[in-house]
């Protein structure tokens, strides 16, 4: 029997456990260590670039400028923009709470 994918197949008990894992960490050093254990170096770099791209998109930086500074493809930048504008609000929440600049 094939499992039917739902619209929110990512929202499941394993994802909830991952969210809980982040919530029990204390401070940036613990989060950084957990992320390094959880993800490959390439994944960490990629996710950092995506967050940076989201910040640049909110500053109206053109795709070419973002691609030049991050190495992200225009497809990935478009995906970040899609989630920034119409996603669940995660990018907007994080960006509003981070200090400006970096």
N, C-alpha and C positions, 0 to 999 in steps of 0.2 A: 504494500500500500504506500503510495507517494503522499508525503505530507504536503498539504496545501499551504503555500506561503501567504501570509497575511500582510496587510499594508504595514504593520508595525512588527515584523518578525524580529527586529533587533531588540524590542522591548520584551525581555523574558527574564526568568529567574537568574540566569547567569550574568546578564547585564546588570540586574539589580544588585547582585553580589559584588560586581566590579564597582558600582557606584558606592556601595557601602564601604568597600575597601578604601576608596579615596577619602571618604568622610571620616575614617578613624585615624588618618595620618595627621601628624602634628608638624606643620611648618614645611617650608620649601625644600629643605634638605631631605626629609623623609619622602616627600612626593617625588622629588627628582630621583632618588634611589629606587623607589618602586617603579617609576616609569622606565628606568634603565633596565631593571630586571624583567619587566613586562614586554618591552618593545625592543626591536633591533635598533642599532644606531641610525640606520637609514630611515626607519619609521619615525624616530624622534625628530630627526632633522626635517623630514617631510612635514610633520605636524607643526613644527615651529614655523616653517615657511608658510603654511596655510594660515596660521594665526597672523603672521606678519602681512600676508596678502590681504586678509580681511581688514586689518588696520589701514593699509594703503587704500583699499577700495573705499573706506569711509572718508578718506581724504581726497577722493576723486582722482587718484593716480591711474593713468591709462594702463591697460593690460600689458603693453610692451615694456613699460617701466617696471611693472611688477615682475614680469618674466625675467627681465634683465637682472633685477636685484635678488630674485629667489631661485631662478632656474625652473620654476613651475611652468607647465604647459598652459596654453590658453584655455584648454579644456578644463584643467584643474582650477584655474582662476575663475572661469565661468561657473564651475560647481560651487566654489567658495562664495561667489557673489549670489548665486541662487539661494544658498542656505543662509547667507547674511540677510538677504532681503525677505525671504519667505519661509525660513525654516522654523525651528522651535524656539528661537530666541537666544540660543546658547552663545553664539558669537557676540551678539549685541550686549548680553549681560556681562560677559567677560571683558569686552572692550570698554564698557562703561565703568568697570571697577579697577582696571589697570591704570597705572600712571601713564600719562602721555609720553610719547617719545619712542622708547625701545620697541 
